[in-house]
Structure formats: C-alpha cells, structure tokens
C-alpha cells in the first residue's frame, strides 16, 4: 500500500497533477510521522488507518467551510476525499456493519453503557477502514442503551 502511494506520487509528478500530488504528499507525510511515532514501518492496516484519519480531518474541515459559506473550499476538500477514497478498502454495506455489530454485542453481552469500550475493542480491528467508525460507535451506543 505504501509503495503504491509512492508510485502514484511519482506518476502525479510526471503528469503534473498538482491536486493529486498535494493530497498524496500529505498522506505520505502523515505516514512518515506515524512511523516515527511507532518506531517501525507501517503495515497495510496502519496505512489504511492513516488514510482514514486524513479523510476524517477533511470531513471535519468541510463542516467548518460550510459554516463559513466557502463552497469553493468545500468542493476542493471533497475532491481530496475522493482521491483518498481510492486507497481505502471496499466499504461494507450498512447491513454487513449491522451484522458485525450484532455479533460483537452477542459475544461481549454488555450490561451497561460502560461496556461500550469492550464492544468497540472487538469491532475496531474488523471495521477500521471498511466503515465509518463514528457511525459504528453511534450504532453500538444505541444498541447498548436499548438493551
């Protein structure tokens, strides 16, 4: 995954695709920072986590740009998210996510909202990069509270 990003940076340089180049360089920088923090090379799952974090940051930016009535920046950021999504694994459908959440809840059998962390601990490795984790968290909270 890391090699693919580096090759795509080279391709973007050759084709003079400045937008793609900027996005990929920011991802590469975030990956290098994560490698320094972890003191090891990142595996594909960790690279996906970095890209996922970059997408989350951009989604938060879109919310702020919308408040500030800056449609030009919203459009630019949405293009960046589209580029980043090319490197993410296939997203699971809502039904698939729901089924995985049900299995985790059945396995943990939470009795109080404080057990949410145990459920999320099971779900995180299975769903990171394949589903919006903030949405997963919201669904788990609703299911635990409805028990």
mmCIF file of the C-alpha atoms, coordinates in Angstrom:
data_MODEL
# 
_entry.id   MODEL 
# 
loop_
_atom_site.group_PDB 
_atom_site.id 
_atom_site.type_symbol 
_atom_site.label_atom_id 
_atom_site.label_alt_id 
_atom_site.label_comp_id 
_atom_site.label_asym_id 
_atom_site.label_entity_id 
_atom_site.label_seq_id 
_atom_site.pdbx_PDB_ins_code 
_atom_site.Cartn_x 
_atom_site.Cartn_y 
_atom_site.Cartn_z 
_atom_site.occupancy 
_atom_site.B_iso_or_equiv 
_atom_site.pdbx_formal_charge 
_atom_site.auth_seq_id 
_atom_site.auth_comp_id 
_atom_site.auth_asym_id 
_atom_site.auth_atom_id 
_atom_site.pdbx_PDB_model_num 
ATOM 1   C CA . UNK A 1 1   ? 0.000   0.000   0.000   1.00 0.00 ? 1   UNK A CA 1 
ATOM 2   C CA . UNK A 1 2   ? 2.796   2.386   0.947   1.00 0.00 ? 2   UNK A CA 1 
ATOM 3   C CA . UNK A 1 3   ? 4.675   1.531   -2.249  1.00 0.00 ? 3   UNK A CA 1 
ATOM 4   C CA . UNK A 1 4   ? 1.556   2.174   -4.319  1.00 0.00 ? 4   UNK A CA 1 
ATOM 5   C CA . UNK A 1 5   ? 1.195   5.647   -2.807  1.00 0.00 ? 5   UNK A CA 1 
ATOM 6   C CA . UNK A 1 6   ? 4.846   6.442   -3.539  1.00 0.00 ? 6   UNK A CA 1 
ATOM 7   C CA . UNK A 1 7   ? 4.492   5.200   -7.142  1.00 0.00 ? 7   UNK A CA 1 
ATOM 8   C CA . UNK A 1 8   ? 1.330   7.296   -7.521  1.00 0.00 ? 8   UNK A CA 1 
ATOM 9   C CA . UNK A 1 9   ? 3.213   10.360  -6.232  1.00 0.00 ? 9   UNK A CA 1 
ATOM 10  C CA . UNK A 1 10  ? 5.779   9.821   -8.990  1.00 0.00 ? 10  UNK A CA 1 
ATOM 11  C CA . UNK A 1 11  ? 3.033   9.368   -11.591 1.00 0.00 ? 11  UNK A CA 1 
ATOM 12  C CA . UNK A 1 12  ? 1.305   12.557  -10.386 1.00 0.00 ? 12  UNK A CA 1 
ATOM 13  C CA . UNK A 1 13  ? 4.598   14.442  -10.716 1.00 0.00 ? 13  UNK A CA 1 
ATOM 14  C CA . UNK A 1 14  ? 5.106   13.199  -14.268 1.00 0.00 ? 14  UNK A CA 1 
ATOM 15  C CA . UNK A 1 15  ? 1.544   14.033  -15.305 1.00 0.00 ? 15  UNK A CA 1 
ATOM 16  C CA . UNK A 1 16  ? 1.706   17.357  -13.415 1.00 0.00 ? 16  UNK A CA 1 
ATOM 17  C CA . UNK A 1 17  ? -1.495  16.552  -11.493 1.00 0.00 ? 17  UNK A CA 1 
ATOM 18  C CA . UNK A 1 18  ? -0.912  19.102  -8.729  1.00 0.00 ? 18  UNK A CA 1 
ATOM 19  C CA . UNK A 1 19  ? -4.103  18.330  -6.823  1.00 0.00 ? 19  UNK A CA 1 
ATOM 20  C CA . UNK A 1 20  ? -3.402  14.582  -6.577  1.00 0.00 ? 20  UNK A CA 1 
ATOM 21  C CA . UNK A 1 21  ? 0.248   15.245  -5.807  1.00 0.00 ? 21  UNK A CA 1 
ATOM 22  C CA . UNK A 1 22  ? -0.606  17.551  -2.902  1.00 0.00 ? 22  UNK A CA 1 
ATOM 23  C CA . UNK A 1 23  ? -3.037  15.053  -1.369  1.00 0.00 ? 23  UNK A CA 1 
ATOM 24  C CA . UNK A 1 24  ? -0.663  12.106  -1.735  1.00 0.00 ? 24  UNK A CA 1 
ATOM 25  C CA . UNK A 1 25  ? 2.249   14.070  -0.297  1.00 0.00 ? 25  UNK A CA 1 
ATOM 26  C CA . UNK A 1 26  ? 0.160   14.978  2.750   1.00 0.00 ? 26  UNK A CA 1 
ATOM 27  C CA . UNK A 1 27  ? -0.682  11.287  3.233   1.00 0.00 ? 27  UNK A CA 1 
ATOM 28  C CA . UNK A 1 28  ? 2.977   10.334  2.823   1.00 0.00 ? 28  UNK A CA 1 
ATOM 29  C CA . UNK A 1 29  ? 3.921   12.921  5.444   1.00 0.00 ? 29  UNK A CA 1 
ATOM 30  C CA . UNK A 1 30  ? 1.279   11.604  7.841   1.00 0.00 ? 30  UNK A CA 1 
ATOM 31  C CA . UNK A 1 31  ? 2.562   8.054   7.283   1.00 0.00 ? 31  UNK A CA 1 
ATOM 32  C CA . UNK A 1 32  ? 6.149   9.104   7.963   1.00 0.00 ? 32  UNK A CA 1 
ATOM 33  C CA . UNK A 1 33  ? 5.081   10.864  11.156  1.00 0.00 ? 33  UNK A CA 1 
ATOM 34  C CA . UNK A 1 34  ? 3.230   7.741   12.281  1.00 0.00 ? 34  UNK A CA 1 
ATOM 35  C CA . UNK A 1 35  ? 6.305   5.608   11.514  1.00 0.00 ? 35  UNK A CA 1 
ATOM 36  C CA . UNK A 1 36  ? 8.446   7.924   13.630  1.00 0.00 ? 36  UNK A CA 1 
ATOM 37  C CA . UNK A 1 37  ? 5.942   7.754   16.494  1.00 0.00 ? 37  UNK A CA 1 
ATOM 38  C CA . UNK A 1 38  ? 5.699   3.957   16.327  1.00 0.00 ? 38  UNK A CA 1 
ATOM 39  C CA . UNK A 1 39  ? 9.399   3.497   15.567  1.00 0.00 ? 39  UNK A CA 1 
ATOM 40  C CA . UNK A 1 40  ? 8.622   0.909   12.885  1.00 0.00 ? 40  UNK A CA 1 
ATOM 41  C CA . UNK A 1 41  ? 7.411   0.603   9.295   1.00 0.00 ? 41  UNK A CA 1 
ATOM 42  C CA . UNK A 1 42  ? 3.654   0.688   8.894   1.00 0.00 ? 42  UNK A CA 1 
ATOM 43  C CA . UNK A 1 43  ? 1.777   -2.347  7.618   1.00 0.00 ? 43  UNK A CA 1 
ATOM 44  C CA . UNK A 1 44  ? -1.181  -2.003  5.251   1.00 0.00 ? 44  UNK A CA 1 
ATOM 45  C CA . UNK A 1 45  ? -3.753  -1.802  8.058   1.00 0.00 ? 45  UNK A CA 1 
ATOM 46  C CA . UNK A 1 46  ? -1.837  1.024   9.709   1.00 0.00 ? 46  UNK A CA 1 
ATOM 47  C CA . UNK A 1 47  ? -1.547  2.849   6.372   1.00 0.00 ? 47  UNK A CA 1 
ATOM 48  C CA . UNK A 1 48  ? -5.313  2.489   5.939   1.00 0.00 ? 48  UNK A CA 1 
ATOM 49  C CA . UNK A 1 49  ? -5.794  3.911   9.438   1.00 0.00 ? 49  UNK A CA 1 
ATOM 50  C CA . UNK A 1 50  ? -3.642  6.934   8.494   1.00 0.00 ? 50  UNK A CA 1 
ATOM 51  C CA . UNK A 1 51  ? -5.642  7.495   5.306   1.00 0.00 ? 51  UNK A CA 1 
ATOM 52  C CA . UNK A 1 52  ? -8.875  7.092   7.241   1.00 0.00 ? 52  UNK A CA 1 
ATOM 53  C CA . UNK A 1 53  ? -7.715  9.754   9.694   1.00 0.00 ? 53  UNK A CA 1 
ATOM 54  C CA . UNK A 1 54  ? -6.890  12.073  6.779   1.00 0.00 ? 54  UNK A CA 1 
ATOM 55  C CA . UNK A 1 55  ? -10.417 11.588  5.411   1.00 0.00 ? 55  UNK A CA 1 
ATOM 56  C CA . UNK A 1 56  ? -11.912 12.299  8.833   1.00 0.00 ? 56  UNK A CA 1 
ATOM 57  C CA . UNK A 1 57  ? -9.909  15.526  9.134   1.00 0.00 ? 57  UNK A CA 1 
ATOM 58  C CA . UNK A 1 58  ? -11.124 16.649  5.721   1.00 0.00 ? 58  UNK A CA 1 
ATOM 59  C CA . UNK A 1 59  ? -14.764 15.832  6.575   1.00 0.00 ? 59  UNK A CA 1 
ATOM 60  C CA . UNK A 1 60  ? -14.453 17.987  9.686   1.00 0.00 ? 60  UNK A CA 1 
ATOM 61  C CA . UNK A 1 61  ? -12.996 20.756  7.520   1.00 0.00 ? 61  UNK A CA 1 
ATOM 62  C CA . UNK A 1 62  ? -15.977 20.527  5.173   1.00 0.00 ? 62  UNK A CA 1 
ATOM 63  C CA . UNK A 1 63  ? -18.306 21.154  8.117   1.00 0.00 ? 63  UNK A CA 1 
ATOM 64  C CA . UNK A 1 64  ? -16.337 24.279  9.045   1.00 0.00 ? 64  UNK A CA 1 
ATOM 65  C CA . UNK A 1 65  ? -16.141 25.511  5.450   1.00 0.00 ? 65  UNK A CA 1 
ATOM 66  C CA . UNK A 1 66  ? -19.905 25.059  5.118   1.00 0.00 ? 66  UNK A CA 1 
ATOM 67  C CA . UNK A 1 67  ? -20.456 27.162  8.245   1.00 0.00 ? 67  UNK A CA 1 
ATOM 68  C CA . UNK A 1 68  ? -18.188 29.816  6.777   1.00 0.00 ? 68  UNK A CA 1 
ATOM 69  C CA . UNK A 1 69  ? -20.101 29.705  3.481   1.00 0.00 ? 69  UNK A CA 1 
ATOM 70  C CA . UNK A 1 70  ? -16.959 28.773  1.481   1.00 0.00 ? 70  UNK A CA 1 
ATOM 71  C CA . UNK A 1 71  ? -18.293 26.497  -1.220  1.00 0.00 ? 71  UNK A CA 1 
ATOM 72  C CA . UNK A 1 72  ? -15.009 26.719  -3.141  1.00 0.00 ? 72  UNK A CA 1 
ATOM 73  C CA . UNK A 1 73  ? -13.152 25.122  -0.211  1.00 0.00 ? 73  UNK A CA 1 
ATOM 74  C CA . UNK A 1 74  ? -15.915 22.535  0.281   1.00 0.00 ? 74  UNK A CA 1 
ATOM 75  C CA . UNK A 1 75  ? -15.583 21.480  -3.372  1.00 0.00 ? 75  UNK A CA 1 
ATOM 76  C CA . UNK A 1 76  ? -11.771 21.316  -3.136  1.00 0.00 ? 76  UNK A CA 1 
ATOM 77  C CA . UNK A 1 77  ? -11.897 19.215  0.044   1.00 0.00 ? 77  UNK A CA 1 
ATOM 78  C CA . UNK A 1 78  ? -14.475 16.828  -1.447  1.00 0.00 ? 78  UNK A CA 1 
ATOM 79  C CA . UNK A 1 79  ? -12.113 16.249  -4.394  1.00 0.00 ? 79  UNK A CA 1 
ATOM 80  C CA . UNK A 1 80  ? -9.325  15.443  -1.919  1.00 0.00 ? 80  UNK A CA 1 
ATOM 81  C CA . UNK A 1 81  ? -11.578 12.959  -0.106  1.00 0.00 ? 81  UNK A CA 1 
ATOM 82  C CA . UNK A 1 82  ? -12.393 11.289  -3.436  1.00 0.00 ? 82  UNK A CA 1 
ATOM 83  C CA . UNK A 1 83  ? -8.657  10.863  -4.120  1.00 0.00 ? 83  UNK A CA 1 
ATOM 84  C CA . UNK A 1 84  ? -8.090  9.391   -0.645  1.00 0.00 ? 84  UNK A CA 1 
ATOM 85  C CA . UNK A 1 85  ? -11.047 7.020   -1.001  1.00 0.00 ? 85  UNK A CA 1 
ATOM 86  C CA . UNK A 1 86  ? -9.267  5.372   -3.936  1.00 0.00 ? 86  UNK A CA 1 
ATOM 87  C CA . UNK A 1 87  ? -6.787  3.928   -1.411  1.00 0.00 ? 87  UNK A CA 1 
ATOM 88  C CA . UNK A 1 88  ? -9.392  2.697   1.058   1.00 0.00 ? 88  UNK A CA 1 
ATOM 89  C CA . UNK A 1 89  ? -10.660 -0.890  1.029   1.00 0.00 ? 89  UNK A CA 1 
ATOM 90  C CA . UNK A 1 90  ? -14.188 -1.583  -0.200  1.00 0.00 ? 90  UNK A CA 1 
ATOM 91  C CA . UNK A 1 91  ? -16.668 -0.100  2.263   1.00 0.00 ? 91  UNK A CA 1 
ATOM 92  C CA . UNK A 1 92  ? -19.063 -2.519  3.931   1.00 0.00 ? 92  UNK A CA 1 
ATOM 93  C CA . UNK A 1 93  ? -22.793 -2.071  3.455   1.00 0.00 ? 93  UNK A CA 1 
ATOM 94  C CA . UNK A 1 94  ? -24.965 -0.942  6.363   1.00 0.00 ? 94  UNK A CA 1 
ATOM 95  C CA . UNK A 1 95  ? -26.390 -4.467  6.661   1.00 0.00 ? 95  UNK A CA 1 
ATOM 96  C CA . UNK A 1 96  ? -22.905 -6.012  6.887   1.00 0.00 ? 96  UNK A CA 1 
ATOM 97  C CA . UNK A 1 97  ? -21.822 -3.482  9.517   1.00 0.00 ? 97  UNK A CA 1 
ATOM 98  C CA . UNK A 1 98  ? -25.012 -4.090  11.469  1.00 0.00 ? 98  UNK A CA 1 
ATOM 99  C CA . UNK A 1 99  ? -24.447 -7.852  11.397  1.00 0.00 ? 99  UNK A CA 1 
ATOM 100 C CA . UNK A 1 100 ? -20.847 -7.490  12.664  1.00 0.00 ? 100 UNK A CA 1 
ATOM 101 C CA . UNK A 1 101 ? -22.040 -5.160  15.450  1.00 0.00 ? 101 UNK A CA 1 
ATOM 102 C CA . UNK A 1 102 ? -24.726 -7.689  16.461  1.00 0.00 ? 102 UNK A CA 1 
ATOM 103 C CA . UNK A 1 103 ? -22.124 -10.468 16.639  1.00 0.00 ? 103 UNK A CA 1 
ATOM 104 C CA . UNK A 1 104 ? -19.816 -8.341  18.805  1.00 0.00 ? 104 UNK A CA 1 
ATOM 105 C CA . UNK A 1 105 ? -22.657 -7.371  21.144  1.00 0.00 ? 105 UNK A CA 1 
ATOM 106 C CA . UNK A 1 106 ? -23.699 -11.011 21.436  1.00 0.00 ? 106 UNK A CA 1 
ATOM 107 C CA . UNK A 1 107 ? -20.100 -12.009 22.250  1.00 0.00 ? 107 UNK A CA 1 
ATOM 108 C CA . UNK A 1 108 ? -19.487 -9.263  24.848  1.00 0.00 ? 108 UNK A CA 1 
ATOM 109 C CA . UNK A 1 109 ? -23.058 -9.217  26.216  1.00 0.00 ? 109 UNK A CA 1 
ATOM 110 C CA . UNK A 1 110 ? -22.833 -5.647  27.573  1.00 0.00 ? 110 UNK A CA 1 
ATOM 111 C CA . UNK A 1 111 ? -24.909 -4.891  30.663  1.00 0.00 ? 111 UNK A CA 1 
ATOM 112 C CA . UNK A 1 112 ? -24.251 -1.149  30.927  1.00 0.00 ? 112 UNK A CA 1 
ATOM 113 C CA . UNK A 1 113 ? -23.178 1.734   28.695  1.00 0.00 ? 113 UNK A CA 1 
ATOM 114 C CA . UNK A 1 114 ? -19.732 1.487   30.297  1.00 0.00 ? 114 UNK A CA 1 
ATOM 115 C CA . UNK A 1 115 ? -19.253 -1.822  28.424  1.00 0.00 ? 115 UNK A CA 1 
ATOM 116 C CA . UNK A 1 116 ? -19.220 0.045   25.093  1.00 0.00 ? 116 UNK A CA 1 
ATOM 117 C CA . UNK A 1 117 ? -15.409 0.092   25.132  1.00 0.00 ? 117 UNK A CA 1 
ATOM 118 C CA . UNK A 1 118 ? -15.283 -3.708  25.203  1.00 0.00 ? 118 UNK A CA 1 
ATOM 119 C CA . UNK A 1 119 ? -17.581 -3.918  22.180  1.00 0.00 ? 119 UNK A CA 1 
ATOM 120 C CA . UNK A 1 120 ? -15.614 -1.259  20.282  1.00 0.00 ? 120 UNK A CA 1 
ATOM 121 C CA . UNK A 1 121 ? -12.361 -3.073  21.078  1.00 0.00 ? 121 UNK A CA 1 
ATOM 122 C CA . UNK A 1 122 ? -13.722 -6.116  19.248  1.00 0.00 ? 122 UNK A CA 1 
ATOM 123 C CA . UNK A 1 123 ? -15.109 -4.103  16.341  1.00 0.00 ? 123 UNK A CA 1 
ATOM 124 C CA . UNK A 1 124 ? -12.195 -1.764  15.653  1.00 0.00 ? 124 UNK A CA 1 
ATOM 125 C CA . UNK A 1 125 ? -9.850  -4.317  14.012  1.00 0.00 ? 125 UNK A CA 1 
ATOM 126 C CA . UNK A 1 126 ? -12.721 -5.735  11.940  1.00 0.00 ? 126 UNK A CA 1 
ATOM 127 C CA . UNK A 1 127 ? -14.156 -2.442  10.701  1.00 0.00 ? 127 UNK A CA 1 
ATOM 128 C CA . UNK A 1 128 ? -11.334 0.116   10.569  1.00 0.00 ? 128 UNK A CA 1 
ATOM 129 C CA . UNK A 1 129 ? -11.152 1.466   7.043   1.00 0.00 ? 129 UNK A CA 1 
ATOM 130 C CA . UNK A 1 130 ? -14.171 -0.561  5.970   1.00 0.00 ? 130 UNK A CA 1 
ATOM 131 C CA . UNK A 1 131 ? -16.811 1.536   7.735   1.00 0.00 ? 131 UNK A CA 1 
ATOM 132 C CA . UNK A 1 132 ? -17.187 4.995   9.255   1.00 0.00 ? 132 UNK A CA 1 
ATOM 133 C CA . UNK A 1 133 ? -16.102 4.351   12.845  1.00 0.00 ? 133 UNK A CA 1 
ATOM 134 C CA . UNK A 1 134 ? -18.010 7.343   14.246  1.00 0.00 ? 134 UNK A CA 1 
ATOM 135 C CA . UNK A 1 135 ? -21.177 5.855   12.757  1.00 0.00 ? 135 UNK A CA 1 
ATOM 136 C CA . UNK A 1 136 ? -20.274 2.421   14.167  1.00 0.00 ? 136 UNK A CA 1 
ATOM 137 C CA . UNK A 1 137 ? -19.789 3.978   17.587  1.00 0.00 ? 137 UNK A CA 1 
ATOM 138 C CA . UNK A 1 138 ? -23.184 5.665   17.388  1.00 0.00 ? 138 UNK A CA 1 
ATOM 139 C CA . UNK A 1 139 ? -24.891 2.398   16.392  1.00 0.00 ? 139 UNK A CA 1 
ATOM 140 C CA . UNK A 1 140 ? -23.203 0.457   19.217  1.00 0.00 ? 140 UNK A CA 1 
ATOM 141 C CA . UNK A 1 141 ? -24.250 3.108   21.734  1.00 0.00 ? 141 UNK A CA 1 
ATOM 142 C CA . UNK A 1 142 ? -27.873 2.951   20.525  1.00 0.00 ? 142 UNK A CA 1 
ATOM 143 C CA . UNK A 1 143 ? -27.953 -0.859  20.742  1.00 0.00 ? 143 UNK A CA 1 
ATOM 144 C CA . UNK A 1 144 ? -26.427 -0.955  24.219  1.00 0.00 ? 144 UNK A CA 1 
ATOM 145 C CA . UNK A 1 145 ? -28.805 1.698   25.512  1.00 0.00 ? 145 UNK A CA 1 
ATOM 146 C CA . UNK A 1 146 ? -31.809 -0.105  24.053  1.00 0.00 ? 146 UNK A CA 1 
ATOM 147 C CA . UNK A 1 147 ? -30.992 -3.331  25.936  1.00 0.00 ? 147 UNK A CA 1 
# 
